[in-house]
């Protein structure tokens, strides 16, 4: 029997400007993490590596999103 598992990335963030909190805490979940087009991961060594790659890609995507939002927030407060 083939088993698969899904990976979800939960995150919490808030923006800080000049050491002062500018937004309340926000939480979210990034789902459908994929390594290329593959969004399921077998419970074996290859599946684990593929899942780790999907999480790394998702983290990079979130960082880009946060940097864009931070820039917009900073422009509002200047």
Secondary structure, 3 states (H helix, E strand, C coil): CCCEECCCEEEEECCEECCEECCCCEEEEECCCCECCECCEECCHHHHHHHHHHHHHHHHHHHHHHHHHHHHHHHHCC
